[in-house]
């Protein structure tokens, strides 16, 4: 039976955040019985004002077809490639998913860059990756699988795979933002590098 990884991962994430002692105390907790997420992004450029997607993350390697998007729930903008949709999962967390297969998606969390939060997020995302697959967690060392580019610092990533899903947790600092990405990819899609490419363009509004 094909599992809905988005639902499973969200449940596991909620459990981890509720049980983690002293970690992410300011993170909002999901409410039971919430409905499907609303569209929460807006285009930052338009034909009327002459702006275009290159104005956001203009130094990052994203195709010309990307659209500049601004999160209504969090303090960031990013470029989104065609074939992907950005929505709110809950306050403080957005999801960028593949239009072709919504089981391939990336959770996006950002907060103000304060030193003590970095270590908490690294530890927490490592536990989330481990819980999502119940397999060994690998520290990602392949440079092509780590965020890079202008302004990105202290990038760290963890990965775990099964036959059904590859889970990657990433934490990095970019300017005034601390960013945490959790990528759930499927063997059919293999969109991890696209998700990372878009994640690199995240920057404070």
N, C-alpha and C positions, 0 to 999 in steps of 0.2 A: 504494500500500500504506500503510495506516495505521501510523504509527510509534508506538512505545511511548516517550513522552517521559520517563516516570519513569525507565526504564532508561538512556536516552541521557543525561539530565541527571545521574544519579548517576555514570555513567562519566566524564562531563566534569568533574564536581566533584572526583572522586577524582584525575583527572589534574592538575587545577589545583593541588590541595593538595599533591600529591607533587612538582610542579615549581616551585612558588612558593618563591623563595629568601628565607629569613628571615621568612616569613609563616605564621602559625598553627602555630608549632613544637609547640605543645602539643595540636594537634588530632589525635585518633585516626585512624589510617588504616584503610580498609576491608580486611577479610580476603577472600581469594578463596574462592568456593564457599560463601558464607554463605547460610543459608536465609531464607525470608520472615520479615519482622520480627514480633516478638511484640507483643501489646497491652501498652502500658506505662503506661496512665493509670488513675487512680482518681478516683471522684467525691469531692469534698471536702465535700459536703453529703448528708444523707439525711433521710428522714421521721422516723427514730428520734430523731435528735438535734436536729431542728427547724431545721437549716441549710438554705439554699437557694442557688441560683446567684448571687443578687445579692451574696453575701458576697465574691466574687472580682471585682475590677474593677467595684465597685458604682457608680463614677462614669462608667463607659464606656457608650457607646450600643450595647448588645447586647440583642436581644429577650428577653422573659421566658422563652422556651422554651429558652434556652441552659443547658448543664450546666457546673458548675464541675469542671475536670479538673486533675489534678496529674501532672506528668511524673515517672516513676520514674527516668529517665536524667539529667535536668537539674534545676536548682534553680529551677523556676518553676511557677506555676499559671496557668490561663487559662480563659476561657469558650468553649465549643464549641457552635455552633449545631446544631440538628437537621439530619440529613442529611450530617454530616461525622464522620470517625473519626480519632482521633489515635493514632499508633503510633510505635515506635522504628524509625528507619532503620539506625542503628548507634550505638554509644556516643557521646554528645555531639551527636547529631542526631536530631530527631524529624520525622515527616511528618504533616501534617493533610491528608486527601484527601476528595474528594467521593464519597459512597457511590454516587451516580448514575453517575459517570464518574471512575475512579481516575487518569485522565491529567490531570485538573485537581487540582493539589495544591500545598501550601506546605511547604517545608522550614523548620524552626525550629532555630536555633542560639543558645545564650546562653552568656555567661561573665561572670565578675566584671568590673565596670566599672573598667578601668584605661586611662588615657589613650592609651598607646602602641598598644593593640589596635584602637582605633577607626579610625585611618587605614589600618591593614592590612586590616581587614575591608571598608572602603569600596572600596579599590583592588581587592581580590580579588573582591568581588561584581560589580563593574563588568566585570571580565574574564570572569567566569562568564556574565553576561548576553550579552556579545558572542559568546562561544564557542557558546552554546546555539542561536543563530539565524543566525550569520554575517552579520548585518545591522548597520546603523548603530545605535549605542546613543544613546538620548535621555535627557537629564537631566530627570526628572519635576518639573514645576513646578505642576501642577494640585493645589490644596490638597485636593481630594476624593480624590486618589490617594496622599496622604501620611499616615502615621500622625499623629494629633493627640490631644489630650486631656490630662488632668491627669497630670503627672509625665513626659511624653514630651519629650525634648530632642534637638536635633541630628539630626533625621530627614532622611535623604537617600535618594533612590530613582533607579533607572535602569531603562529599559524598552527592549525590542526586540521587533519583531513580524514574523511571517511569516503566510502564509495558514493555517497549521496551529496555530501556538502563539504566545502572548504571554508573554514572560518578563520578570518584574520583580524586581529585587534591591533590598532595603531594609535600611538600618542605622539604628538609633536607640538612644538611652540612656534607660532608665527606672529611676530610683532606683539601686539597687546592681547593676543588670543592663545589660550590653551585649547588644543583640538584633540578630540578622541573620535576615531572612526572604527566601526565594527562592520566588517564585510562578510556577507554570507553569499558564497558563489556556488553554482551547481556545475557538474561536469559538462552539461549540455551548453552552458553559456560561456564559462571562462572569461568573466568580465572584470576580474580583479584589477588588472592593470588600468582599465578604463576608469574604474571607481577611484583608484589612487590618483590618476591623472586629474580627475575633477576635484578630488579632495585637496590637491596641491594648490588650487586656485582660491581656496577659502581665505578670506581676509576680513578684518574688522570693518564695519560700516563707517 
